[in-house]
């Protein structure tokens, strides 16, 4: 054997085997890539996406959920780039995103989108059975008073009317607000814009009379519940928005069983179905995945028992001293606006957060100290341990530490041997524990109870304690009752000693001006005398007043939704959509303390990290094989060439 044939004859078969093995591993790595299901932020889009995900999982297809991505443009772009494989879309929207005018009927529109999207490697499933058309809605009485029934009628009054739209609709170049206005000659007096994720807030503004009409979607449950009038698009501006599944054709190659999933959902949902399902998410605050699972069971597409789940009413626990016409009333009104069909009620509780823990209520209005159990230190944090299974879902305002001298000789809190507080577990009690620990006081806490604010104030006075401590907003009824008894305030002016700001970061120094009580008291000579007796502004502590609810289970393999429902907390956590809607209604420009556990929807959304350069072992091995082949080829090109014997040498039989 000569040297020129040695390397290829011996190693070429092995190199081919290596490359074939690498290719097979790469193929296996592709099979392991899950089906990435996306979806926009609207309730109906999330519900349909969850239905696809559950059906795919039932077929043994691995699924990655990327539901609630964002706007139409963002989600479609993610599909084009291969970041997702499938999401629910509407035919009219699909054409608008390509800058195309739609056909005149649903069948032609579907044929048009299939033809136009095919060159992109994208395909449309059969229709799901419902349309999600754009509509302009008005309160029925308002429309009747103006004689408006159609868009053409609206044009005659538009200069005196305000309209509410989401940001995405305002920007759409084919079927958005500007093209609509040009088609009908509309010129609105005011355009109120909200982010697409907050589109539901337009219904609140419409009901409250802050806007005259709103852009809505056909699947919105509020249309029936609020008895709204949908104006007639008499010139046929809006196309047909027939719902279907838009997917990458390559996804069917990876998962042939996906074809059966698409067939199962064809013509399975009506507009009435989608309004009913959307209502469960937007009004009842249910998770879209739970709603999707129930509907699949009802349709007979997956196995399971369809029954009414044990869902708590949307009740709010507050302390007995909370003002029904103050901070508690504000939160109650906010909840009723956010969930207009729910029976939202206040529940008085000695320990509001404890009522959430045991499932008596769904939410609680508490100050930040209620989340902690002072008296000991968590070695991991150096701070009081937190009560588990609870999270803040919204910021309401500020609570002040208000300490009253029940005995005239008490000038400093350090002089008090007994301090009256609210019931054990309440915000006031836990704030008092923190203050006693932080200032190293020897005082004994005396928790008292009362069914009303006045009763609680009387119980504190009758406790024979030296001082009374409250953690409540300015204007709290119990605090006002104590002021009207002529009791003075005690300053907390030495909180910054030691490391209290580190150990108790939920208590911050502040200054309280007694004049701040004036708006909550009758303007009389006696009131002026009482406020003057309180003296000059005093130093005290403040904290945040928040709405709290149950936190999702994070250490259970079954999770807190779906088949593992028996392993969930006593009360279900609010969905991300409900938390976002609630915070939009609260309209606070301050963030919740970082030390408090917070709902997932309140966390900052980080950008997705870039994919690794070698996404699978097969790709790495294939790369290695290609590099080895290149090295071999370079070696063949650069090795010394074998010298050819001359004629004389060949004849003599000699070689060098």
C-alpha positions, -999 to +999 in steps of 0.1 A: +000+000+000+014+034-009+013+064+013-010+084-011-039+059-006-033+051+031-053+079+047-084+079+026-086+042+023-084+036+060-101+066+075-127+077+050-152+051+060-148+060+096-152+097+088-184+090+070-197+070+099-189+099+122-207+124+100-237+101+097-238+096+134-235+134+140-264+140+115-286+115+133-279+132+167-287+166+151-320+152+139-328+139+174-319+173+188-345+189+164-371+164+175-366+174+211-372+211+202-407+217+217-436+231+198-435+268+207-470+281+210-475+319+211-504+342+215-513+379+218-524+396+250-562+395+246-582+371+267-597+352+237-563+348+221-548+334+252-577+310+257-574+296+222-536+293+225-540+274+257-565+250+241-539+243+213-512+237+239-534+212+259-544+193+229-508+191+217-497+178+250-524+152+250-509+140+217-475+137+233-461+168+217-437+187+240-449+223+243-433+256+252-458+283+260-450+319+249-486+331+253-492+368+258-462+380+238-476+414+229-490+432+199-500+416+165-469+430+148-446+416+175-462+382+175-463+378+138-427+389+136-418+362+162-436+336+140-417+347+108-384+345+126-391+310+140-392+321+176-427+306+179-444+279+157-480+288+160-505+314+173-542+323+169-548+350+143-576+366+123-578+367+085-585+404+082-556+412+106-533+390+086-540+408+054-536+442+071-502+432+085-491+426+049-506+459+038-533+443+016-569+451+012-592+422+021-616+404-001-654+410+001-663+377+018-649+352+044-641+324+019-622+347-005-604+363+024-592+329+037-580+320+002-562+353-001-543+350+032-533+314+024-519+324-009-501+355+004-486+338+035-474+306+017-442+321+003-433+330+039-435+293+049-466+300+069-500+284+066-535+289+080-557+262+096-594+258+089-615+285+106-622+280+143-658+290+140-660+326+152-651+361+140-635+387+162-644+418+143-636+454+153-667+473+165-675+508+177-697+507+208-717+533+226-740+533+256-774+526+242-791+556+259-763+579+247-766+567+211-804+569+212-802+605+225-780+616+196-798+595+170-766+575+161-770+539+147-743+538+121-708+550+114-723+575+089-746+589+116-715+591+139-697+613+114-723+640+119-716+643+156-679+632+158-665+667+163-682+668+197-675+633+208-645+614+223-634+579+214-612+554+232-589+531+213-559+510+221-524+520+208-522+492+183-555+501+165-544+537+163-512+527+145-527+502+120-522+516+084-549+496+066-577+490+091-568+514+119-582+547+132-569+570+106-581+549+076-614+545+093-617+583+099-608+590+063-634+566+050-663+581+070-650+617+074-647+613+112-631+641+132-632+633+170-630+660+196-607+638+217-589+605+212-581+586+244-554+559+238-546+530+262-519+503+258-532+471+241-529+452+273-552+477+291-579+477+264-605+465+289-601+498+308-619+514+279-651+499+292-647+516+325-642+549+308-672+543+286-695+534+316-682+563+336-690+587+308-653+598+303-655+588+266-685+586+243-676+555+223-649+528+223-633+504+200-642+469+211-639+433+199-668+410+190-657+384+216-657+409+245-681+397+272-687+433+283-708+439+252-737+418+266-732+426+302-732+464+297-759+463+270-739+483+246-750+493+211-726+482+183-728+508+155-734+496+119-704+497+096-727+508+068-699+513+042-682+480+050-649+494+060-638+466+083-630+432+067-639+398+081-617+388+110-622+351+109-603+332+136-578+305+127-544+292+136-514+307+118-485+283+119-451+275+104-453+246+079-420+233+092-438+226+125-459+199+108-427+183+096-414+181+131-447+171+147-470+153+122-495+148+151-501+186+151-522+182+120-548+163+141-548+190+167-556+216+141-584+195+128-599+190+163-603+228+167-618+235+133-653+250+136-654+242+173-661+277+188-689+302+182-689+339+190-712+331+220-687+305+232-658+330+231-678+357+249-687+332+276-650+321+280-637+356+278-661+367+305-647+341+328-612+355+324-620+392+325-648+393+350-641+363+373-603+366+371-599+330+362-567+317+345-569+313+307-554+278+310-582+267+334-609+281+312-593+264+281-592+230+299-628+233+309-639+241+274-619+212+259-636+188+284-670+203+274-662+197+237-652+162+245-617+167+231-599+157+263-609+135+292-620+150+325-649+158+347-665+192+340-679+207+372-681+239+390-648+246+406-647+258+442-640+295+435-640+321+463-660+352+459-639+383+454-641+395+490-616+420+505-606+416+542-599+448+560-592+456+596-620+467+619-605+502+620-604+507+582-625+535+569-654+522+547-655+557+531-618+561+530-590+538+519-612+506+521-639+523+501-614+534+475-602+498+470-637+485+470-647+508+442-616+499+423-623+462+425-659+467+414-648+487+384-622+461+375-646+432+380-680+447+372-700+414+374-684+401+406-700+405+440-672+423+457-677+429+494-657+441+524-651+416+552-639+429+586-612+407+601-589+410+631-560+396+609-569+404+573-539+386+559-547+356+580-582+356+563-564+351+530-542+324+544-571+303+555-592+309+524-619+330+540-612+359+516-595+363+483-577+396+490-567+417+520-559+454+525-529+455+548-498+476+556-464+461+548-455+449+583-484+424+581-462+403+558-436+397+585-434+380+619-410+401+641-396+386+672-370+364+654-346+368+626-343+348+594-306+338+592-307+339+554-319+376+553-310+390+587-347+403+588-379+391+604-392+360+586-419+365+560-453+348+561-453+323+532-479+318+505-488+355+502-480+383+478-487+420+471-508+426+440-513+463+441-502+495+459-530+516+475-511+543+494-493+551+527-498+541+563-485+561+592-474+549+626-496+568+650-487+565+687-510+581+712-503+587+749-531+571+769-515+584+801-507+621+803-472+615+819-460+594+789-439+617+767-417+590+750-425+555+739-396+543+759-415+553+791-445+530+782-446+497+801-477+486+782-486+494+746-521+488+732-523+476+696-548+460+672-555+423+673-526+398+670-516+394+634-529+428+623-507+454+606-507+475+638-497+445+660-468+435+637-456+471+633-456+474+671-435+442+673-410+457+649-408+490+668-403+472+701-376+450+687-359+479+668-359+503+697-351+475+722-381+484+744-391+464+774-428+472+769-455+445+768-479+446+739-516+445+747-537+434+717-573+445+718-602+440+695-633+459+684-660+454+658-659+490+646-633+518+645-649+535+675-651+502+695-614+496+688-605+531+701-626+525+732-610+491+738-575+507+736-585+533+761-600+507+785-569+485+782-551+506+808-521+506+786-497+536+787-498+541+749-518+531+719-502+523+685-519+522+651-505+516+616-531+533+594-535+560+567-541+596+577-578+601+585-583+566+599-615+565+620-599+549+651-571+575+651-597+603+647-617+588+676-585+589+698-578+625+688-613+635+697-607+621+731-579+647+735-550+623+733-516+635+721-492+620+697-458+605+706-428+610+683-405+582+671-374+602+665-346+577+671-354+550+646-321+554+627-301+540+656-283+508+650-293+489+618-330+493+619-332+506+583-316+473+572-334+449+595-368+466+591-367+481+556-405+482+554-406+510+580-393+544+568-388+576+589-412+604+580-427+635+595-464+637+604-481+671+605-513+671+627-529+696+603-532+666+579-560+653+600-581+685+595-598+674+561-612+644+579-627+663+608-656+687+610-645+723+608-654+736+643-637+755+671-634+723+690-616+707+661-591+735+659-585+732+696-578+695+693-554+699+664-536+727+682-532+704+712-514+679+691-486+704+687-460+708+660-451+682+633-436+651+648-413+624+636-427+589+630-426+560+606-444+552+574-450+521+553-469+511+522-506+501+522-511+473+497-536+448+484-524+413+492-535+379+479-524+342+478-492+335+460-490+307+434-476+274+446-440+271+433-428+239+449-455+215+436-449+195+405-486+197+397-488+235+400-517+255+411-540+250+381-554+221+361-554+185+372-535+193+405-563+216+417-565+197+450-530+208+458-536+246+454-539+272+482-572+277+499-578+307+477-566+310+441-541+337+432-552+365+409-543+359+372-517+382+356-544+398+335-564+406+367-533+420+385-525+443+355-561+455+353-562+462+390-530+482+390-542+502+359-572+512+380-552+520+411-530+543+389-500+546+413-467+561+402-447+544+430-435+508+430-440+483+458-412+478+483-387+453+469-387+434+502-424+425+498-433+393+477-450+405+446-472+391+419-455+379+388-473+405+366-456+433+386-420+420+380-400+438+353-400+419+320-364+411+310-354+406+274-351+371+262-314+360+263-298+350+230-299+313+220-266+294+226-243+290+197-246+252+199-282+245+208-278+207+209-252+180+213-258+168+177-250+203+163-218+203+183-207+169+171-216+177+135-195+209+137-166+188+150-169+164+121-170+192+095-139+208+111-121+174+110-130+170+073-117+205+065-084+198+083-080+165+064-087+183+031-062+210+039-036+183+047-042+166+014-036+199-004-005+209+015+013+176+020+046+170+000+039+156-035+054+121-042+083+124-067+078+104-100+108+081-110+126+090-143+127+067-173+163+058-167+156+049-130+126+028-140+146+009-165+174+002-141+149-006-113+165+020-090+147+046-070+160+073-048 
